[in-house]
Amino acid sequence: MAGVSSHFSCIGFPVADMAVYWALARRAAAEGARLELADGSALVRWQAGGGPEIWAQVNARGEVLGATPFFATGAAHRVAVTGLGEDPDTPLEGWVDGWMEPTEDDEPYSGAFPLRVTLVDFALARPHLTPGVHRLEIAALAHEADLYADLTAYRSAPGDLYRPPAETFAATAHASVDDSPGLQEASALIAGPVARARLLVNPVTEEAYWWVQVRTRGVVLHVLADRETLGGDPHPGNVLLGSVWLVGRTV
């Protein structure tokens, strides 16, 4: 694929090394809105303006445990939640499994496709994440991506790279046969035509990044990517093939 990025650079926060990461995490914890948890720990939501957010995790002693990037799209999806789990590597964070946009509320498998989503507000939302339909705001942060001029170019492109059908969503947690589903990250392979693309600038760092709306399986996904990863400027009618991390919050 054309490029590889960090999830933070997808929303205009270049993170070249761990020192930069921890500086960003501490800034988010200091400047964001604190959301208290029962045990004295907290999630801290730092809104950079215009969509980019950093969610910091802080323990009861006030120590910053980590930070997660997010982008507020302003659009919510209906997800029929079928399971959940804690992230073993990121304190106060976890994920949900479910089906996107079910046509029947009592039948999750009526959805467009299965997916796993990391929730930045998992620690707060967990008591309410019962099986059933929930509204989630979801951002797809691209770590690899290729752009094609149109469907014809996508289908006829030379090379040995596997290209799935033009409207594909394949969640890693639901496609792997090698590992336990509980150990899989909230990533997916997506392919679909570009419906809309906007070049944005992070007001904190003044770094540019793309917000690309991609149609796949009847659903519009909000993909965020830095310019280097995309390898070109996306336009409506292009086809995007990418590997993404799905991160969301309950609404």
N, C-alpha and C positions, 0 to 999 in steps of 0.2 A: 504494500500500500504506500501512498505517497509520503506520509509522514507519521511521526509518533509524538505525542505530547503528554504533559502531565495534566491531571484533571483540573488543577488550579489555573493553568494557562488557558484552558477552554473559556474562562470567564475573565481573562485579562489580568490574572495574578501570576506572573512568572515566578516559578519556584525552582531554582536551579540546584539547590542543595538543602540539607536538613537545617542548616543555620537560618536560611531564609524562611523555611517552613515554620520553625519554632518562633521566629520573630513575628510572623504573620498570625500564628495561633495566639500568641500573647497579646498582640494588638487587638484582635477580635474579642478576646476575653475581657480586655480592659475597656473597650469602647462600645461593645454591643449591649443589647437588652438582655438582662439576666432572667432566666426562666427556672425558678427554684424547683427542686425535687425533694421528696419527703425525707431523704437521708442526709440532707444538707449539701449534696452536690448540686450541680446546675448545668443546664445548657445555656449558651450565650449566643444570641443571634445578632450578628453584625451585618447590617445592610449597607453596601457600598454605594447604593443609588443606581436606579435604572435596571435593576434585576440581579446583579451579582451579590451573593451573600457568602459569609463564612460562619459556620456554626462551630463554636468551640465547646469542648467538654472540660468541666472543672470539677475537681473532687471536693469533699467537705472541708479539706484543709486549705482550699483556695489554689491548689496546684493545677496548672493547665495540663490536661492529659492528651489533648490532640485537637485537631480541627478538620472540618470537612467542607468542601466547596459545594455551593448550591446556586441555582438560578431561578428566580421567581418569574415564571412565565405568565402568570395571571390567568392560566387556563387549568381547569381540573378535569381529570379523567375518573370515570367510574371503574373501580377495580373490585372484583369479587374475591375477597381475601380467603385463601384456603389454608394458610399456615404462616408461621413466623419463627424467627430465631434470633438469638443474640450474636453479634459479631465478636468472635474470639479475640480479634486484634485491636478493636477500637472500643474502649469503655463507653458506656452509655449509648451505644449505637446498635442497631439491629436491622433486620430485613423482613419483608413480607413476600409470600408467594401468592399468586392469584391469577385471575383471567381478566384481560382488558376489555372494558365496555361490554358486559354481558347483556344479551337481549332479554333474558329472564332473570329477575333478581334471585330467585330460589334455585337457579341452575347455573353455577359458575362456568361450566364447560360450554355454555352458549356464547362465551366471549370470543373476541377476535383471535387471541393467542395467549398462551401462558407466559408469565414473566416473573422475575424477582426484582424487587426494588429496595435499595438501602434507604432507610428513613432517617433523616437528620433529627427528627423529633421522636424517635422510637421510645426513648425512656419516658417521655411524657405521655405518648399515645398508647403505649402497650396495654394498660388496663381496659382500653376501649376497643382494641383490635380483635373483636370476636369474629368468627366466621360470618361472612355476609358482605354486602356491597358497601364500600367506603369510597370517599372522594379523596384523590391524591393529586397533588401538583407534582409533575414529573419532569425532570431535565435529563437528557441523554448527553453525557459528557464524552466527547469523542477522543479516543486515544490513537486510533488509526482511521484513515479515510482516503477514498479515491472519488474523484468527480469525473463524470462522463457527460459529453455534450447533450445526449438525448438517449432515448431507448434503443435506437438503432445502433448507436456507437457502443452502448453498454453490451448489447447482445453480440456484437461482431468484433469486439476488442480482441486483438491477438494476445498470445501469452498463455502460460500454464496456470495462472491464478484462477482459483475456483470462484466463479461468479454465480450466486444463487439466482433464482427467478427474480424479476424486477421488483416485485413487492414481497419482501421476505422479512420476517422477524423470527429469529431463533435464539432463545434465551439459553445461556450456558448451563444454568442449573437444571434445565429441562431437556437438554440435548445430549449431555455427556453420559457415556455408558461406563466410564472408567472409574469415576469417583463417586462417593456418596453425595446425593443432592444437598445434604446439609452443609457440605464443605465448599460448595461452589459459590463464587462471587456473583454479584448482581450485574452481570454483563450480558451483552447480546450482540449478535451479528444482524445488521439491518441493511436493507436495500430498498430504495424507492425514489420516485420522482420528487424533485424539489418544488414545493408549492409557493414558498416565499423565502427570501433571504435578506437579512439586514446586517450591515456592518456597524458594530457598536464600539464605543470607547469606554473603558473602565475609568470612572472619574477619579479614582484613588491613584492608579498607576499610569493613566493615560495610554494604556496598551489597548490596541484594537483586537477584536475577536468577532466571529460570525455567529449569528443566531439564525439557524436554518430550519424551516418547517418542512418535514419530509412525510409524504403520504405512503403508508404501507398497510396492507390488509384492512383498508377502510378506516384507518386511524391516522391522525396527524401527530407525529412525534416532534418534539422540540429538541433539536440537536444543537449543542454549543461546541465550537471548535476554534482554535487559534488559526491564524492565516497560514502558518507554515505547514500545519497538519493537512489542511485542505489542498494545498498546492495550487490554488487558483481561486478565482472569485466565483462563488456559486450564483446561479440565476435560475428563475423559474423554468422548468422544462429539463434542466439537467437531471442526471441520476446520481444519487449519492450511495456509495457502498461503504459501510464503516463498522468498526467495532467500538461499542460504546459501553459506558458504565451508567446504570440507571439509578438516579438519586432523587428522592422525593420527600414530601412532607404531607401530613394530613391536613385537610381543610374542612 
